[in-house]
Every structure is written in C-alpha cells, then in structure tokens.
Amino acid sequence: MAKQSPPGEQANSVRVRIAGDEYNIRGEGGSDYIKELAQIVDSYLSPVVQRYPNLPRNRASILALMNMAHDLQVQRQENQELMELVSEIEK
C-alpha cells in the first residue's frame, strides 16, 4: 500500500544510487525522505547483488524483496506481541 502525502505537497524528483545504479525517483514527500527510502532499498539489494553478481537484476530484486518482507513480518509479529502485552497491562 503506497503512503500518501498531505494534500498540496509537491512531488519531488531526487537522484539516488541503489546497488551501484543511479535512478531519478519522483515521489511525494521531501527529498530527504526519498533518499532515506532509497538507502533502505540499497541496504537490501546491494548485498544480494554482491553475493550473486551473475544473477539478473530482476531476480536479485525479488530476493531482496523477500528479505525485506521477512523483516517486515518479524516486525509485525513483534508489534502484535507488544500490543498484547500493553493490553494485558491496561486490564
């Protein structure tokens, strides 16, 4: 699900480097935020590209996304457990 910026916020175009390639990313939000997101993507994709240099970029991207999805799922589970603890404490 894509996050939306507040109404009236301008779309920015920012040049970023991900896994050694440069991209012009256009999106809503500040340029620092877009750069931060690109750094997160790079932190997942670069290790895959380095470990499997002959893997086509689209397949490396899928592996990186699987790693990212795993981390997201772990965070969701931890969040759920914390919410349950908070709920019990509030009783």
C-alpha positions as CSV (number, residue, x, y, z in Angstrom):
1,M,0.0,0.0,0.0
2,A,1.5,3.3,-1.1
3,K,1.7,6.1,1.5
4,Q,0.2,9.4,0.5
5,S,1.5,12.8,1.5
6,P,-0.8,15.5,2.8
7,P,-2.8,17.3,0.2
8,G,-0.9,20.0,-1.6
9,E,2.5,18.5,-1.1
10,Q,4.7,18.7,-4.2
11,A,6.2,15.6,-5.9
12,N,9.9,15.8,-5.8
13,S,12.4,14.2,-8.2
14,V,15.6,13.0,-6.5
15,R,18.6,11.3,-7.9
16,V,19.6,8.3,-5.8
17,R,22.1,5.4,-6.1
18,I,20.8,1.9,-5.4
19,A,23.1,-1.1,-5.8
20,G,25.5,0.9,-7.9
21,D,22.9,2.2,-10.3
22,E,21.6,5.7,-10.4
23,Y,17.8,6.4,-10.6
24,N,15.7,9.5,-10.7
25,I,12.9,8.8,-8.2
26,R,9.9,11.0,-8.3
27,G,7.5,10.9,-5.4
28,E,5.6,12.9,-2.8
29,G,7.5,13.8,0.3
30,G,10.7,15.6,1.0
31,S,13.9,14.7,-0.9
32,D,15.5,13.6,2.4
33,Y,12.7,11.1,2.9
34,I,13.0,9.7,-0.6
35,K,16.8,9.4,-0.1
36,E,16.2,7.6,3.2
37,L,13.9,5.1,1.4
38,A,16.5,4.6,-1.3
39,Q,19.1,3.8,1.3
40,I,16.8,1.2,2.8
41,V,16.3,-0.4,-0.6
42,D,20.0,-0.3,-1.2
43,S,20.7,-2.0,2.1
44,Y,18.6,-4.9,1.0
45,L,19.6,-5.1,-2.7
46,S,23.3,-4.4,-2.6
47,P,24.2,-7.5,-0.5
48,V,22.2,-9.7,-2.9
49,V,23.9,-8.2,-5.9
50,Q,27.3,-8.6,-4.3
51,R,26.7,-12.2,-3.3
52,Y,25.3,-13.2,-6.6
53,P,26.9,-10.9,-9.2
54,N,25.7,-13.0,-12.2
55,L,22.1,-13.0,-11.1
56,P,19.8,-10.9,-13.3
57,R,18.8,-7.7,-11.6
58,N,15.1,-8.5,-11.6
59,R,15.8,-11.8,-9.7
60,A,18.2,-10.1,-7.3
61,S,15.4,-7.6,-6.6
62,I,13.0,-10.4,-5.8
63,L,15.4,-11.9,-3.4
64,A,15.9,-8.5,-1.8
65,L,12.2,-8.0,-1.5
66,M,11.8,-11.5,0.1
67,N,14.4,-10.4,2.7
68,M,12.6,-7.1,3.2
69,A,9.2,-8.9,3.5
70,H,10.7,-11.3,6.1
71,D,11.9,-8.4,8.2
72,L,8.6,-6.7,7.9
73,Q,6.8,-9.8,9.0
74,V,9.1,-10.2,12.0
75,Q,8.4,-6.5,13.0
76,R,4.7,-7.0,12.6
77,Q,4.8,-10.1,14.9
78,E,6.9,-8.2,17.5
79,N,4.4,-5.3,17.3
80,Q,1.5,-7.6,17.8
81,E,3.1,-9.2,20.8
82,L,3.9,-5.8,22.3
83,M,0.3,-4.7,21.7
84,E,-1.0,-7.8,23.5
85,L,1.3,-7.0,26.5
86,V,0.1,-3.5,26.7
87,S,-3.5,-4.7,26.5
88,E,-2.9,-7.1,29.4
89,I,-1.2,-4.4,31.5
90,E,-4.1,-2.0,30.9
91,K,-6.6,-4.5,32.3
